[in-house]
């Protein structure tokens, strides 16, 4: 019958079709709009670029330049009043409920488009079709869904239209800056929602992305999975993509125990991994040791101690700072570790343009750590000397 559409699918078959169609949209967003257009972490074959543009025009009405500009501004102004969609500023529920509206509002800001929307498609079809008839693709998709799936095609179409506004504009931009775990203490509140980036194509690994925004691969830890990266590998194998940048690797050379400029540059390039290692090998065992030593004096603050001692300072509010002061009044050892952590970060934040000054500052930091009497700090200082820009040479 006509109301079942040309394909006349069962209910379960329609569910599978919806999942397949929305999956293509997710891949289009994460690979084309996000990793290619906004961050240039990879190159895509022109045919693949155009397929993604056409598909997004039909399923989201999204303009490449607008999406790219808004996302670049989000990174440049993250967690400030100029961030187009920060839940830390606007509130989580606002971003969850009005994520798509926030995008539309910012898309009307011509200054945003001019400043952040450079190097986006500006060919004939972009000017005369995709940008000119924003809703044309959406209407075309509705007609196709009606023809293929009949009356239920409107349900298929509705899910397609809601998929990106809900998952990308709402969940990633909202929950991804509010709840989750953090591998790295980047300067904003981005979190990894889940270690398995399947449903939203790897975008769940948002803390990893904000730490290394120009990486084509969003997974970092061995247990994390980035579905978008799997597609990029597939496209690369087919000659349709070329990866330009991924997360830098923190090389350590066994037996290396001297500082040089190579060591300094390796630590600076991999500073987020270095500080994550500091959290794991210095802060975590020290918190556990002090918890055992102080017992009752540690109650009430111990649960959050490790997180607060490693937290990016710009993200600490008055309540956090008060808890830290309470912690330091009870433990000189934890205060020492915290101060050494801040001093280490200062080396590359204040001297990042002068490698020789960084080298001297790092030498002084290591000397002080070695003289501290703190075994965890001493072991970490020794570890710092082993970093290198290049992996150890394998014997012939």
C-alpha positions, 0 to 999 in steps of 0.5 A, a space after each residue: 500500500 502507498 502508506 507503507 512507502 516504496 520499501 514497505 519495511 517492518 517496524 524493526 527494519 525501520 529502526 535499523 534504517 533510522 540507526 543507519 541514517 543517523 549514524 551517517 550523519 554523526 560520521 559526517 559531523 565528526 569527520 567532516 565538520 569537526 576534525 576536517 573543517 574546524 581543526 584541519 587535523 586531516 585532509 579529505 578527498 573532494 568527493 568525500 567532502 562533497 558527499 558529507 556537505 550534501 548529506 548534512 544539507 539534507 539531514 541538518 540544514 547545517 552550513 559548513 562555514 557557520 558550524 566551523 566558525 562557531 566551533 572555532 570560537 568555542 575553543 578560542 573563548 571557551 568557558 567565557 561570556 563569549 563562548 557560544 554554548 558554555 554550560 559553565 556560563 549559561 547553565 547546563 539545562 540551558 545548553 541541553 534545552 536550547 543547544 540548537 537555538 544557541 547555534 542559530 543565534 551565533 550563526 547570525 553574528 557576522 563578526 563570528 563568521 568573518 573572524 572564525 569562518 575562514 577557509 570554508 567552501 565558497 564554490 557555486 553550489 555552496 553559494 547558490 544551493 546549500 547556503 541559499 536554500 538552507 531548508 531545501 535539503 531538509 524538505 528534500 529529505 522529508 520527501 525522500 523519507 515519505 516516498 521510501 517509508 510511507 507515513 512512518 517516513 515522517 517519524 524517520 525524518 523527525 528523528 533525523 532532524 533531532 539527532 544532531 541538535 540533541 546529541 551534538 548541540 545539547 549533550 556534547 556541548 552541555 554534559 561534555 563540559 559538566 560531567 565525566 572524567 578528565 584524563 588531562 587538566 586542560 584550561 577549560 571544563 571539558 570532560 570525557 563523557 564515556 571512554 567508548 566513543 560509539 554513539 556520537 562517533 568519538 565526540 564523547 571523548 571531549 576532554 581529550 579533544 579540548 586538550 589536543 584539538 588538532 588531533 584527528 584521533 580523539 582516543 588517548 588511553 588504551 581502553 578508549 575507543 574512537 569510532 570516528 578514528 576507525 572511519 578515518 583509518 578506513 577512508 585513509 586505506 581507501 585513499 580518501 583521507 590523509 591524517 595530518 596530526 594526532 596526539 603527540 607521544 611522550 617518549 621516554 628513553 630508558 637509562 637517560 638521566 640527563 637534561 638537555 634541550 631535547 628533554 625540555 621540548 619533549 616535556 613541553 610538547 607533552 605537558 598534559 601527559 606529564 602532568 597526568 603522570 604527576 597526578 598518578 605517580 605523585 599526587 595519588 600515592 601521597 593522598 593515600 599515604 596522608 589519608 592513612 597517617 592522618 585518619 580522622 583529620 582527613 575525613 570530609 576532605 579526603 574524597 576530593 583531595 586527589 581531584 582538587 590537588 590536580 585540578 586546573 587552577 582556573 577551574 577552582 571556585 571559592 569553595 574548592 580553594 577553601 577545601 584546599 586550605 583546610 587540607 594544607 593546614 593538616 598536611 604539609 606534605 600535600 601542600 609541598 606536592 601541590 606547590 611543586 605541581 604549580 611550579 612545574 606548570 609555570 615552567 612552560 606557561 611563563 617561559 614557553 618562548 625561551 627553551 634555554 630558560 625552560 631548561 634552567 628552570 627545569 634543572 632547578 625544579 628537579 634539584 629542589 625535588 631531589 632535595 625535598 626528601 619526598 620519595 614520590 617527588 624524587 622518583 618523578 624528578 628522575 623520570 623527567 630526565 628520561 623524556 625525549 622527542 624521539 623514541 629510543 633507537 632499537 638495536 640492529 
